[in-house]
């Protein structure tokens, strides 16, 4: 366990707690954590995971902007559900990203380009969903531990694997908390009608 591992863990866990509480500053912590984790993945030749961290930086900037600015009706972004049409788009985009990442990474020396590509594509979609405050983003993130933990254990990234176990648990907690907040908001809006 290196200082880098500990830094990534502390920054990321603090970011997740702030996201659970819907504090937009978490996006800054995600940006810092993504830069550090991207560096760690470059060192271990997991290039798609490293690319994912770069994508996280850009989506986090978008998410931070989205969370901080009101829409045309002067409303802040609120917790919502992904629509069926959005899910269809997410699945199609995920499959396209996996194909593109696999094609590109097959020749880069990525240590496990197929799993790394799947993980990257799913996490990109989940991060975009989080930028839109879609409740399901938490559960999509939680599902990625099925791939990330075995992948990182295989490459002896033990602390990173343990970190992702914690992330998975926090993602489930965040999803439950947002579900409660969403239902409370719906009840309040229903009583105002």
C-alpha positions as CSV (number, residue, x, y, z in Angstrom):
1,X,0.0,0.0,0.0
2,X,1.6,3.2,-1.2
3,X,0.9,6.8,-0.3
4,X,-0.7,7.1,-3.7
5,X,-3.2,4.3,-2.8
6,X,-4.1,5.9,0.5
7,X,-4.5,9.3,-1.1
8,X,-6.8,7.9,-3.8
9,X,-8.8,6.1,-1.1
10,X,-9.3,9.1,1.2
11,X,-10.1,11.5,-1.6
12,X,-12.6,9.1,-3.3
13,X,-14.4,8.0,-0.1
14,X,-14.8,11.6,1.0
15,X,-16.1,12.4,-2.5
16,X,-18.6,9.6,-2.4
17,X,-19.9,10.8,1.0
18,X,-20.3,14.4,-0.3
19,X,-22.1,13.0,-3.4
20,X,-24.5,11.1,-1.1
21,X,-25.2,14.4,0.6
22,X,-25.6,16.1,-2.8
23,X,-22.8,18.5,-2.2
24,X,-21.4,19.6,-5.6
25,X,-17.9,20.0,-4.3
26,X,-17.5,16.2,-4.6
27,X,-16.9,16.7,-8.3
28,X,-13.6,18.4,-7.5
29,X,-12.5,15.5,-5.4
30,X,-13.5,13.1,-8.2
31,X,-11.3,15.1,-10.6
32,X,-8.3,14.9,-8.2
33,X,-8.9,11.2,-7.5
34,X,-9.3,10.4,-11.2
35,X,-5.9,12.1,-12.0
36,X,-4.2,10.1,-9.3
37,X,-5.9,6.8,-10.2
38,X,-5.2,7.3,-13.9
39,X,-1.5,7.5,-13.0
40,X,-1.7,4.3,-11.0
41,X,-3.4,2.5,-13.9
42,X,-0.8,3.7,-16.4
43,X,1.9,2.2,-14.2
44,X,0.1,-1.2,-14.2
45,X,-0.6,-1.1,-18.0
46,X,-4.4,-0.9,-17.6
47,X,-4.8,1.7,-20.3
48,X,-8.6,1.6,-20.6
49,X,-8.9,2.1,-16.9
50,X,-6.5,5.0,-17.2
51,X,-8.5,6.4,-20.1
52,X,-11.6,6.1,-18.0
53,X,-10.0,8.3,-15.4
54,X,-9.3,11.0,-18.1
55,X,-13.0,10.7,-19.2
56,X,-14.0,11.0,-15.5
57,X,-12.2,14.3,-15.4
58,X,-14.2,15.7,-18.3
59,X,-17.5,14.2,-17.2
60,X,-16.8,15.5,-13.7
61,X,-16.3,19.0,-15.0
62,X,-19.7,18.7,-16.9
63,X,-21.4,17.2,-13.8
64,X,-20.0,20.0,-11.6
65,X,-21.3,22.6,-14.1
66,X,-24.7,20.8,-14.3
67,X,-25.1,20.6,-10.6
68,X,-24.1,24.2,-10.0
69,X,-26.3,25.9,-12.7
70,X,-30.0,26.2,-12.8
71,X,-32.0,25.2,-15.9
72,X,-34.1,27.6,-18.0
73,X,-36.8,27.5,-15.4
74,X,-34.3,28.4,-12.6
75,X,-34.4,24.9,-11.1
76,X,-31.4,23.0,-9.7
77,X,-30.8,19.5,-11.0
78,X,-32.9,17.2,-8.9
79,X,-32.8,13.4,-8.4
80,X,-34.7,11.6,-11.1
81,X,-35.0,8.2,-12.8
82,X,-33.5,7.3,-16.2
83,X,-36.3,6.8,-18.7
84,X,-36.7,3.7,-20.9
85,X,-35.4,5.6,-23.9
86,X,-32.3,6.7,-22.0
87,X,-31.7,3.1,-20.9
88,X,-31.8,2.0,-24.6
89,X,-29.4,4.7,-25.5
90,X,-27.1,3.8,-22.6
91,X,-27.0,0.2,-23.6
92,X,-26.3,1.0,-27.3
93,X,-23.6,3.6,-26.4
94,X,-22.0,1.1,-23.9
95,X,-21.8,-1.6,-26.5
96,X,-20.3,0.8,-29.1
97,X,-17.7,2.0,-26.5
98,X,-16.7,-1.5,-25.6
99,X,-16.2,-2.4,-29.3
100,X,-14.1,0.8,-29.9
101,X,-12.1,0.4,-26.7
102,X,-11.4,-3.3,-27.5
103,X,-10.3,-2.5,-31.0
104,X,-8.0,0.4,-29.9
105,X,-6.6,-1.3,-26.8
106,X,-5.9,-4.7,-28.3
107,X,-2.7,-3.3,-29.8
108,X,-1.6,-1.1,-27.0
109,X,-0.4,-3.7,-24.5
110,X,-3.3,-3.2,-22.2
111,X,-3.0,-6.1,-19.8
112,X,-6.7,-7.2,-20.0
113,X,-8.3,-5.1,-22.7
114,X,-11.7,-6.8,-22.9
115,X,-12.6,-6.5,-19.2
116,X,-10.9,-3.2,-18.9
117,X,-13.0,-1.9,-21.9
118,X,-16.3,-3.2,-20.5
119,X,-15.5,-1.7,-17.1
120,X,-14.6,1.6,-18.7
121,X,-17.7,1.8,-20.8
122,X,-20.1,1.0,-18.0
123,X,-18.4,3.5,-15.7
124,X,-18.5,6.3,-18.3
125,X,-22.3,5.8,-18.6
126,X,-22.7,5.7,-14.8
127,X,-20.7,8.9,-14.4
128,X,-22.8,10.6,-17.1
129,X,-26.0,9.4,-15.2
130,X,-24.6,10.8,-12.0
131,X,-24.1,14.2,-13.8
132,X,-27.8,14.1,-14.6
133,X,-28.6,13.0,-11.0
134,X,-30.2,9.8,-12.2
135,X,-30.9,7.6,-9.2
136,X,-29.8,4.4,-11.0
137,X,-26.3,5.7,-11.5
138,X,-25.5,4.5,-8.0
139,X,-26.5,0.9,-8.8
140,X,-24.8,0.9,-12.1
141,X,-21.6,1.9,-10.3
142,X,-22.1,-0.7,-7.6
143,X,-22.5,-3.4,-10.3
144,X,-19.0,-2.6,-11.7
145,X,-17.3,-4.3,-8.7
146,X,-18.2,-7.6,-10.4
147,X,-15.5,-6.8,-12.9
148,X,-13.2,-4.3,-11.2
149,X,-12.3,-6.3,-8.1
150,X,-11.3,-9.6,-9.8
151,X,-9.4,-7.5,-12.5
152,X,-7.5,-5.5,-9.9
153,X,-6.8,-8.5,-7.8
154,X,-5.4,-10.3,-10.8
155,X,-2.8,-7.5,-11.2
156,X,-2.0,-7.5,-7.5
157,X,-3.6,-4.1,-6.9
158,X,-4.8,-5.3,-3.5
159,X,-5.5,-2.0,-1.9
160,X,-7.2,-0.7,-5.1
161,X,-9.4,-3.9,-5.0
162,X,-10.3,-3.2,-1.3
163,X,-11.0,0.4,-2.2
164,X,-13.5,-0.8,-4.8
165,X,-15.2,-3.1,-2.3
166,X,-15.7,0.0,-0.2
167,X,-16.9,2.0,-3.2
168,X,-19.5,-0.7,-4.0
169,X,-20.9,-0.6,-0.5
170,X,-21.0,3.2,-0.5
171,X,-22.6,3.1,-3.9
172,X,-25.4,0.9,-2.5
173,X,-25.8,3.2,0.5
174,X,-25.8,6.3,-1.8
175,X,-28.5,4.7,-4.0
176,X,-30.7,3.9,-1.0
177,X,-30.2,7.4,0.4
178,X,-31.0,9.0,-3.0
179,X,-34.1,6.8,-3.3
180,X,-35.3,8.0,0.1
181,X,-34.6,11.6,-0.9
182,X,-36.4,11.1,-4.2
183,X,-39.5,9.6,-2.6
184,X,-39.5,12.4,0.1
185,X,-39.4,15.0,-2.7
186,X,-42.2,13.2,-4.6
187,X,-44.3,13.1,-1.5
188,X,-43.7,16.8,-0.8
189,X,-44.5,17.7,-4.4
190,X,-47.6,15.5,-4.3
191,X,-48.9,17.2,-1.1
192,X,-48.4,20.7,-2.7
193,X,-50.8,19.9,-5.6
